[in-house]
């Protein structure tokens, strides 16, 4: 995106070449996608709202409570197809996603999420729906085309992954999973220590 002007900072960065004030380039980075219960009841409901946390933020708050997210240090770079799969997963759990939920869950600045959502809407993968309970709230729903795209992504991904895993014995796979979980726990603990500095 040359000459980025999506947020009030109007930094003009060419995000395909280098990051903008938001610390993000042109890719969408997702840190978390799950039901979120921390909003008002009219928004979260009983099943939660579909929260997708994006990385990056243009604000630069001195006491940022989500520093690792706002600086784009955590998260997974995802394609539009993968983002559609994330929406489908949340929808399957009975939650409804909003742009703010996606932004928070993926730890990306809302302008970047809005741009991606608009692109997905333009391509027919998403549609917007105003909440009947609160007209200020707009939910994002996958269209049939979005669901097909999500299924195709899952199918292609797992078909390409399966042959790589065929020769791994079950005991080795379980050991690898335990090791990754332990590694993740250690890294989270170390991050908490380093963030206190």
Buried (B, 14 or more C-beta within 10 A) or exposed (E): BEEBEBBEBEBEBEBEEEBBBBBBBBBBBBBBBBBBBEBEEEBBBEEBBBBBBBBBBBEEEEEEEBEBBBBBBBBBEBEBBBBBBBBBBBBEEEBBBBBBBBBBBBBBBBBBBBBBBEBBBEBEBBBEEEBEEEEEBBBBBBBEBBBBBBEEBBEEEEEEEEEEEEEEEEEEEEEEEEEEEEEEEEEEEEEEEEEEE
